Amino acid sequence: MTIGDHMIVRPHTMMAADVVVRDYGTVAAQVFLGRRAVVEENAYVGAGAKVRGYASVGSGSVIGMGSLVLGHVPRGETWAGNPLRRLAPASRLTDRGPT
């Protein structure tokens, strides 16, 4: 497991083998990160979300509560749901969230 600097992992989170959470990432409560899942820099994974093994959350992306991530989430986008779908593209994100 690789844990970056200044990152947050909330209670009741489970991480399988070889998970990577990079600098400034946030993993909310009751999240499951499967084997070799990657949460890139400044990414946020909402409460109760599940990230399948070998899936990744791109830098600066946001994953909504209870979402199911089965593949790669591109950098700087907001995704949520089950099935997972894009809510805001990177071009619509600002430092204050989606516009």
DSSP file (Angstrom, degrees, kcal/mol; ACC not computed):
  #  RESIDUE AA STRUCTURE BP1 BP2  ACC     N-H-->O    O-->H-N    N-H-->O    O-->H-N    TCO  KAPPA ALPHA  PHI   PSI    X-CA   Y-CA   Z-CA
    1    1 A M              0   0    0      0, 0.0     2,-0.5     0, 0.0    19,-0.2   0.000 360.0 360.0 360.0 139.0    0.0    0.0    0.0
    2    2 A T  E     -a   20   0A   0     17,-2.8    19,-2.8    20,-0.0     2,-0.5  -0.977 360.0-173.5-121.6 121.1    1.2    3.5   -0.8
    3    3 A I  E     -a   21   0A   0     -2,-0.5    19,-0.2    17,-0.2    20,-0.1  -0.961  14.6-144.3-116.7 125.3   -0.2    6.5    1.1
    4    4 A G    >   -     0   0    0     17,-3.0     3,-0.6    -2,-0.5     2,-0.2  -0.087  30.0 -78.3 -79.4-178.9    0.8   10.0    0.0
    5    5 A D  T 3  S+     0   0    0      1,-0.2    19,-2.3    19,-0.0    20,-0.2  -0.511 105.2   7.4 -80.1 147.6    1.4   13.1    2.1
    6    6 A H  T 3  S+     0   0    0     17,-0.2     2,-0.3    -2,-0.2    -1,-0.2   0.800  91.1 142.6  56.1  36.3   -1.4   15.2    3.5
    7    7 A M    <   -     0   0    0     -3,-0.6     2,-0.4    17,-0.2    19,-0.2  -0.700  41.9-135.8-106.2 162.9   -4.1   12.8    2.6
    8    8 A I  E     -e   26   0B   0     17,-2.4    19,-2.7    -2,-0.3     2,-0.4  -0.957  16.4-177.7-122.5 132.0   -7.3   11.9    4.5
    9    9 A V  E     -e   27   0B   0     -2,-0.4    19,-0.2    17,-0.2     3,-0.1  -0.980  20.0-149.9-126.1 117.7   -8.8    8.5    5.1
   10   10 A R    >   -     0   0    0     17,-2.8     3,-0.6    -2,-0.4    21,-0.2  -0.272  35.3 -67.7 -82.0 170.5  -12.1    8.6    7.1
   11   11 A P  T 3  S+     0   0    0      0, 0.0    19,-1.8     0, 0.0    20,-0.2  -0.089 110.2  21.7 -61.6 155.6  -13.3    5.8    9.4
   12   12 A H  T 3  S+     0   0    0      1,-0.2     2,-0.4    17,-0.2    -2,-0.1   0.758  82.1 147.7  61.6  31.8  -14.5    2.3    8.3
   13   13 A T    <   -     0   0    0     -3,-0.6     2,-0.4    17,-0.2    -1,-0.2  -0.784  33.7-152.8 -94.9 139.4  -12.6    2.4    5.0
   14   14 A M  E     -j   32   0C   0     17,-2.7    19,-2.5    -2,-0.4     2,-0.4  -0.940  10.3-173.3-115.2 135.3  -11.2   -0.8    3.6
   15   15 A M  E     -j   33   0C   0     -2,-0.4    19,-0.2    17,-0.2     3,-0.1  -0.992  10.9-150.4-128.2 126.4   -8.2   -1.0    1.3
   16   16 A A    >   -     0   0    0     17,-2.7     3,-0.9    -2,-0.4    20,-0.1  -0.089  46.7 -51.8 -80.4-172.9   -7.0   -4.2   -0.4
   17   17 A A  T 3  S+     0   0    0      1,-0.2    19,-2.1    18,-0.1    20,-0.2  -0.274 117.8   9.5 -65.2 144.9   -3.4   -5.1   -1.3
   18   18 A D  T 3  S+     0   0    0     17,-0.2    -1,-0.2     1,-0.2     2,-0.2   0.722  81.6 162.2  62.8  27.9   -1.3   -2.7   -3.3
   19   19 A V    <   -     0   0    0     -3,-0.9   -17,-2.8    17,-0.2     2,-0.4  -0.498  24.4-152.7 -74.3 147.0   -3.7    0.3   -3.2
   20   20 A V  E     +ab   2  38A   0     17,-2.4    19,-2.8   -19,-0.2     2,-0.5  -0.989  17.0 177.0-125.5 124.1   -2.2    3.7   -4.0
   21   21 A V  E     -ab   3  39A   0    -19,-2.8   -17,-3.0    -2,-0.4    19,-0.2  -0.973  23.7-151.6-122.8 113.7   -3.6    7.0   -2.5
   22   22 A R    >   -     0   0    0     17,-3.0     3,-1.7    -2,-0.5   -18,-0.2  -0.144  36.3 -50.7 -84.0 177.0   -1.5    9.9   -3.7
   23   23 A D  T 3  S+     0   0    0      1,-0.3    19,-1.6    18,-0.1   -17,-0.2  -0.081 120.6   4.4 -50.6 138.2   -0.8   13.3   -2.1
   24   24 A Y  T 3  S+     0   0    0    -19,-2.3    -1,-0.3    17,-0.2   -17,-0.2   0.582  91.6 146.0  63.1  14.4   -3.8   15.4   -0.9
   25   25 A G    <   -     0   0    0     -3,-1.7   -17,-2.4   -20,-0.2     2,-0.4  -0.458  36.5-148.9 -75.9 154.0   -6.3   12.7   -1.8
   26   26 A T  E     -ef   8  44B   0     17,-2.5    19,-2.4   -19,-0.2     2,-0.5  -0.994  12.6-173.2-128.4 128.7   -9.4   12.2    0.3
   27   27 A V  E     -ef   9  45B   0    -19,-2.7   -17,-2.8    -2,-0.4    19,-0.2  -0.966  21.3-146.9-119.9 111.3  -11.2    8.9    0.9
   28   28 A A    >   -     0   0    0     17,-2.8     3,-0.8    -2,-0.5    20,-0.1   0.000  36.7 -59.8 -72.1 179.9  -14.4    9.4    2.8
   29   29 A A  T 3  S+     0   0    0      1,-0.2    19,-2.2   -20,-0.1    20,-0.2  -0.246 114.5  11.7 -64.8 146.5  -16.0    7.0    5.3
   30   30 A Q  T 3  S+     0   0    0    -19,-1.8     2,-0.3    17,-0.2    -1,-0.2   0.748  85.4 150.7  60.5  32.0  -17.0    3.4    4.4
   31   31 A V    <   -     0   0    0     -3,-0.8   -17,-2.7   -20,-0.2     2,-0.5  -0.680  34.9-149.1 -89.1 146.1  -15.2    3.4    1.1
   32   32 A F  E     -jk  14  50C   0     17,-2.1    19,-3.0    -2,-0.3     2,-0.6  -0.981   8.6-168.4-116.0 126.2  -13.8    0.2   -0.4
   33   33 A L  E     -jk  15  51C   0    -19,-2.5   -17,-2.7    -2,-0.5    19,-0.2  -0.959  17.5-144.1-113.6 114.7  -10.7    0.3   -2.6
   34   34 A G    >   -     0   0    0     17,-3.3     3,-2.1    -2,-0.6    20,-0.2  -0.089  42.9 -53.5 -72.7 173.8  -10.0   -2.9   -4.4
   35   35 A R  T 3  S-     0   0    0      1,-0.3    19,-1.8    18,-0.2   -17,-0.2  -0.204 123.4  -1.7 -54.6 130.4   -6.6   -4.5   -5.2
   36   36 A R  T 3  S+     0   0    0    -19,-2.1    -1,-0.3    17,-0.2   -17,-0.2   0.678  89.4 157.2  59.7  23.2   -4.3   -2.1   -7.0
   37   37 A A    <   -     0   0    0     -3,-2.1   -17,-2.4   -20,-0.2     2,-0.4  -0.476  28.9-148.0 -70.1 149.8   -6.9    0.7   -7.1
   38   38 A V  E     -bc  20  56A   0     17,-1.9    19,-2.5   -19,-0.2     2,-0.6  -0.987  17.4-169.9-128.3 130.0   -5.3    4.2   -7.5
   39   39 A V  E     -bc  21  57A   0    -19,-2.8   -17,-3.0    -2,-0.4    19,-0.1  -0.971  26.6-147.9-114.7 112.0   -6.6    7.5   -6.1
   40   40 A E    >   -     0   0    0     17,-2.6     3,-1.6    -2,-0.6    20,-0.2  -0.050  36.2 -54.5 -76.6 178.3   -4.5   10.3   -7.8
   41   41 A E  T 3  S+     0   0    0      1,-0.3    19,-2.2    18,-0.1    20,-0.2  -0.183 119.9   1.0 -55.5 139.4   -3.5   13.7   -6.3
   42   42 A N  T 3  S+     0   0    0    -19,-1.6    -1,-0.3    17,-0.2     2,-0.2   0.591  94.6 142.7  59.5  14.4   -6.3   15.9   -5.0
   43   43 A A    <   -     0   0    0     -3,-1.6   -17,-2.5    17,-0.1     2,-0.4  -0.529  38.4-149.9 -83.9 154.3   -9.0   13.4   -5.9
   44   44 A Y  E     -fg  26  62B   0     17,-2.4    19,-2.7   -19,-0.2     2,-0.6  -0.993   6.9-165.1-127.9 127.1  -12.0   12.9   -3.6
   45   45 A V  E     -fg  27  63B   0    -19,-2.4   -17,-2.8    -2,-0.4    19,-0.1  -0.959  25.5-132.2-113.1 115.2  -13.9    9.6   -3.2
   46   46 A G    >   -     0   0    0     17,-2.5     3,-1.8    -2,-0.6    20,-0.2  -0.115  36.4 -70.2 -69.4 162.0  -17.3   10.1   -1.5
   47   47 A A  T 3  S+     0   0    0      1,-0.3    19,-2.2    18,-0.1   -17,-0.2  -0.166 115.7   8.9 -53.8 134.8  -18.7    8.1    1.4
   48   48 A G  T 3  S+     0   0    0    -19,-2.2    -1,-0.3     1,-0.2   -17,-0.1   0.475  90.4 144.2  75.6   3.1  -19.7    4.5    0.7
   49   49 A A    <   -     0   0    0     -3,-1.8   -17,-2.1   -20,-0.2     2,-0.4  -0.349  38.9-146.0 -72.0 155.9  -18.2    4.4   -2.8
   50   50 A K  E     -kl  32  68C   0     17,-2.7    19,-3.2   -19,-0.2     2,-0.6  -0.992   7.9-164.9-126.6 127.4  -16.5    1.3   -4.1
   51   51 A V  E     -kl  33  69C   0    -19,-3.0   -17,-3.3    -2,-0.4    19,-0.2  -0.949  23.3-132.2-113.5 113.9  -13.5    1.4   -6.4
   52   52 A R    >   -     0   0    0     17,-3.0     3,-2.0    -2,-0.6    18,-0.0  -0.166  36.6 -80.8 -62.6 154.2  -12.9   -1.9   -8.1
   53   53 A G  T 3  S+     0   0    0      1,-0.3   -17,-0.2   -16,-0.1   -18,-0.2  -0.270 117.0  15.8 -54.9 141.4   -9.5   -3.5   -8.2
   54   54 A Y  T 3  S+     0   0    0    -19,-1.8    -1,-0.3     1,-0.3     2,-0.2   0.452 100.0 121.6  69.6   4.1   -7.2   -2.1  -10.9
   55   55 A A    <   -     0   0    0     -3,-2.0   -17,-1.9   -20,-0.2     2,-0.3  -0.500  46.6-154.1 -88.1 165.0   -9.5    1.0  -11.4
   56   56 A S  E     -cd  38  72A   0     15,-1.4    17,-2.5   -19,-0.2     2,-0.5  -0.989  17.3-144.7-144.4 152.7   -8.3    4.5  -10.9
   57   57 A V  E     -cd  39  73A   0    -19,-2.5   -17,-2.6    -2,-0.3   -14,-0.1  -0.974  35.2-126.3-115.6 117.0   -9.6    8.0  -10.0
   58   58 A G    >   -     0   0    0     15,-1.9     3,-2.0    -2,-0.5    18,-0.1  -0.086  37.3 -74.3 -65.5 161.1   -7.8   10.7  -11.9
   59   59 A S  T 3  S+     0   0    0      1,-0.3    17,-2.0    16,-0.1   -17,-0.2  -0.278 116.8   6.1 -56.3 130.3   -6.1   13.7  -10.4
   60   60 A G  T 3  S+     0   0    0    -19,-2.2    -1,-0.3     1,-0.2   -17,-0.1   0.530  97.3 137.8  74.2   6.7   -8.6   16.3   -9.1
   61   61 A S    <   -     0   0    0     -3,-2.0   -17,-2.4   -20,-0.2     2,-0.4  -0.432  44.1-142.6 -83.5 160.0  -11.6   14.2   -9.8
   62   62 A V  E     -gh  44  78B   0     15,-2.3    17,-2.7   -19,-0.2     2,-0.5  -0.990   7.1-162.2-124.7 130.1  -14.6   13.8   -7.5
   63   63 A I  E     -gh  45  79B   0    -19,-2.7   -17,-2.5    -2,-0.4    17,-0.2  -0.963  24.2-126.9-111.7 125.5  -16.5   10.5   -7.0
   64   64 A G    >   -     0   0    0     15,-2.4     3,-1.5    -2,-0.5   -18,-0.1  -0.161  36.9 -75.7 -70.4 162.9  -20.0   10.9   -5.5
   65   65 A M  T 3  S+     0   0    0      1,-0.2    16,-0.3   -20,-0.1   -17,-0.2  -0.268 114.3   8.4 -57.1 138.2  -21.3    9.0   -2.4
   66   66 A G  T 3  S+     0   0    0    -19,-2.2    -1,-0.2   -20,-0.2   -18,-0.1   0.586  92.5 150.6  69.7  11.8  -22.3    5.4   -3.0
   67   67 A S    <   -     0   0    0     -3,-1.5   -17,-2.7   -20,-0.2     2,-0.5  -0.318  42.1-137.4 -76.8 159.3  -20.8    5.3   -6.5
   68   68 A L  E     -l   50   0C   0     13,-1.8     2,-0.6   -19,-0.2    16,-0.5  -0.955  14.7-164.1-120.7 110.5  -19.3    2.2   -8.1
   69   69 A V  E     +l   51   0C   0    -19,-3.2   -17,-3.0    -2,-0.5   -14,-0.1  -0.850  18.9 163.8 -99.0 116.8  -16.1    2.8  -10.1
   70   70 A L        +     0   0    0     -2,-0.6     2,-0.1   -19,-0.2    -1,-0.1   0.556  65.2   5.9-108.1 -12.2  -15.3   -0.1  -12.4
   71   71 A G  S    S-     0   0    0    -15,-0.1   -15,-1.4   -16,-0.1     2,-0.5  -0.412 103.0 -34.5-141.9-143.9  -12.7    1.6  -14.7
   72   72 A H  E     -d   56   0A   0    -17,-0.2   -15,-0.2    -2,-0.1    -2,-0.1  -0.794  41.4-154.5 -96.8 130.4  -10.7    4.8  -15.1
   73   73 A V  E     -d   57   0A   0    -17,-2.5   -15,-1.9    -2,-0.5   -12,-0.1  -0.916  29.1-120.9 -98.9 122.6  -12.2    8.1  -14.1
   74   74 A P    >   -     0   0    0      0, 0.0     3,-1.1     0, 0.0   -16,-0.2  -0.109  37.6 -78.9 -63.3 161.7  -10.5   10.9  -16.1
   75   75 A R  T 3  S+     0   0    0      1,-0.2   -15,-0.2   -18,-0.1    15,-0.2  -0.313 106.7   4.5 -61.2 135.4   -8.6   13.8  -14.5
   76   76 A G  T 3  S+     0   0    0    -17,-2.0     2,-0.3     1,-0.2    -1,-0.2   0.660  96.7 123.5  70.8  20.4  -10.6   16.7  -13.1
   77   77 A E    <   -     0   0    0     -3,-1.1   -15,-2.3   -18,-0.1     2,-0.5  -0.766  56.9-129.3-114.0 160.2  -14.1   15.4  -13.7
   78   78 A T  E     +hI  62  88B   0     10,-2.2     9,-3.4    -2,-0.3    10,-1.6  -0.940  31.5 173.7-109.3 124.8  -17.1   14.7  -11.4
   79   79 A W  E     +hI  63  86B   0    -17,-2.7   -15,-2.4    -2,-0.5     2,-0.3  -0.946   2.1 162.0-129.6 148.7  -18.7   11.2  -11.6
   80   80 A A  E   > + I   0  85B   0      5,-2.3     5,-2.0    -2,-0.3     2,-0.1  -0.989  25.6  46.6-158.6 162.2  -21.4    9.6   -9.6
   81   81 A G  T   5S-     0   0    0    -16,-0.3   -13,-1.8    -2,-0.3     3,-0.2  -0.265  75.3 -63.8 103.6 176.7  -23.9    6.8   -9.5
   82   82 A N  T   5S+     0   0    0      1,-0.5     2,-0.2   -15,-0.2    -1,-0.1  -0.794 132.5  36.0-145.0  96.6  -24.3    3.1  -10.2
   83   83 A P  T   5S-     0   0    0      0, 0.0    -1,-0.5     0, 0.0     2,-0.1   0.358 116.6-121.5 -74.1 151.8  -23.8    2.8  -13.1
   84   84 A L  T   5 +     0   0    0    -16,-0.5     2,-0.3    -2,-0.2    -3,-0.2  -0.402  38.8 174.8 -66.9 135.6  -21.2    5.5  -12.9
   85   85 A R  E   < -I   80   0B   0     -5,-2.0    -5,-2.3    -2,-0.1     2,-0.3  -0.988  34.7-101.1-143.5 154.2  -21.8    8.5  -15.1
   86   86 A R  E     +I   79   0B   0     -2,-0.3    -7,-0.3    -7,-0.2   -13,-0.0  -0.567  30.8 176.4 -78.1 130.5  -20.1   11.8  -15.6
   87   87 A L  E    S+     0   0B   0     -9,-3.4    -8,-0.2     1,-0.3    -1,-0.2   0.748  72.2  14.0-100.6 -33.7  -21.8   14.8  -14.0
   88   88 A A  E    S-I   78   0B   0    -10,-1.6   -10,-2.2    10,-0.0    -1,-0.3  -0.967  72.4-134.5-147.3 126.9  -19.4   17.6  -14.9
   89   89 A P    >   -     0   0    0      0, 0.0     3,-1.7     0, 0.0     4,-0.4  -0.310  35.1-103.2 -73.8 165.0  -16.5   17.6  -17.4
   90   90 A A  G >  S+     0   0    0      1,-0.3     3,-1.4   -15,-0.2   -14,-0.0   0.836 118.6  63.2 -57.5 -35.2  -13.1   19.0  -16.5
   91   91 A S  G 3  S+     0   0    0      1,-0.3    -1,-0.3     3,-0.0   -14,-0.1   0.701 102.2  51.1 -66.7 -18.3  -13.8   22.2  -18.4
   92   92 A R  G <  S+     0   0    0     -3,-1.7     7,-1.7     2,-0.1     2,-0.3   0.433  89.0 100.6 -98.1  -0.3  -16.7   23.1  -16.1
   93   93 A L  E <   +M   98   0D   0     -3,-1.4     2,-0.2    -4,-0.4   -16,-0.0  -0.668  45.6 174.5 -89.8 140.5  -14.7   22.6  -12.8
   94   94 A T  E >   -M   97   0D   0      3,-1.5     3,-1.6    -2,-0.3    -2,-0.1  -0.701  52.7 -87.9-126.7-178.4  -13.4   25.5  -10.9
   95   95 A D  T 3  S+     0   0    0      1,-0.3    -2,-0.0    -2,-0.2     0, 0.0   0.611 129.0  53.5 -69.5  -8.7  -11.6   25.9   -7.6
   96   96 A R  T 3  S-     0   0    0      1,-0.5    -1,-0.3     0, 0.0    -3,-0.0   0.206 121.0-100.6-106.6  12.7  -15.1   26.2   -6.1
   97   97 A G  E <  S-M   94   0D   0     -3,-1.6    -3,-1.5     2,-0.0    -1,-0.5  -0.536  73.0  -8.6 100.0-168.7  -16.5   23.0   -7.6
   98   98 A P  E      M   93   0D   0      0, 0.0    -5,-0.2     0, 0.0    -8,-0.0  -0.291 360.0 360.0 -64.5 146.2  -18.7   22.4  -10.6
   99   99 A T              0   0    0     -7,-1.7    -6,-0.1     0, 0.0   -11,-0.0   0.386 360.0 360.0-108.9 360.0  -20.2   25.5  -12.2
